[in-house]
Amino acid sequence: MSDRVRQILSWYNGQPPGVLSNLYRLLNHGRLAGTGKLVILPVDQGFEHGPGRTYAPNPSGYDPRYHVELAIKSGCNAYAAPLGFIESVAADYAGQIPLILKVNNNDSLSSNPDPCSAITASVDDALRLGCAAIGFTIYPGSSNKNVMFEQIRAMSEEARSVGIPTVMWSYPRGSNLSKTGETGIDVVSYAAQIACQLGAHIVKVKPPTDHIEQGAAQKVYEEENIPISTLSDRIRHVLQCSFDGRRIVIFSGGAAKSTDAVIEEITELARGGAFGSIVGRNAFQRPEPEAIALLQQIMDIYASHA
């Protein structure tokens, strides 16, 4: 075990040995093994956004095997997906890459300003399929937030009892938040803190902007001179808000963009101390050779900041 992985696992003292073992699996797989950094390939967009929008830019993606093979070939730490995709590949690729089962999902066929994802899989499914973790989305700011908070409290307790850690997607969204506010620095850092307080072992949030949504927060950020002018500054603050950097925090890749834009963003994330990225559309919507090259370039950037 590397010194860095040993240090990270020490932050989770008191967790069941199985949870620590699965965190070890995630931190010691693939191109970034032992560095304390993570690059994960997530493919829940077919459920969340629809297959045409998700896979048409690279039709190989209609086949669930394509995604897990892309994660393996590029050297990702893990592959995350909903139940159907994981079930379709778990046996054929058993042991080749850690799997993260996304246990709740939303769809875009109806519009709800205050979303609440449905429970679509179970801890038993994760055990049956040999997964290293479960993934769960919460929407802080939604009027339905209490339902999700209570759901993940119960599900993460069950998962811990059988040695499975929780990766929490914490995405602020709701009728009381502006669209700009969803990625404001005060809101994203608050969402990261909420996920940590709910017991997340790994937190996933969006890269924050310098927008401040809450009036009360605006005053504090100005009076305390909290640096937020650059993305790397904002990443440091999100980590500070995540138990002073003692929780693994990774950042979403977001909507498809140019390779230069992806690399520029990843470089700033790495400079800010991010533990890694979870890169979906910016990888699997590219042809395989380009996707592998991009993912490995991202991994190399994180490795250089380990």
Secondary structure, 3 states (H helix, E strand, C coil): CCHHHHHHHHCCCCCCHHHHHHHHHHHCCCCCCCCCCEEEEECCHHHHHCHHHHHCCCHHHHCHHHHHHHHHHHCCCEEEECHHHHHHHCCCCCCCCCEEEECEECCCCCCCCCCCCEECCCHHHHHHCCCCEEEEEECCCCCCHHHHHHHHHHHHHHHHHCCCCEEEEECCCCCCCCCHHHHEHHHHHHHHHHHHHCCCCEEEECCCECCCCCHHHHHHHHHCCCCCCCHHHHHHHHHHCCCCCCCEEEEECCCCCCHHHHHHHHHHHHHCCCCEEECCHHHHCCCHHHHHHHHHHHHHHHHHCC
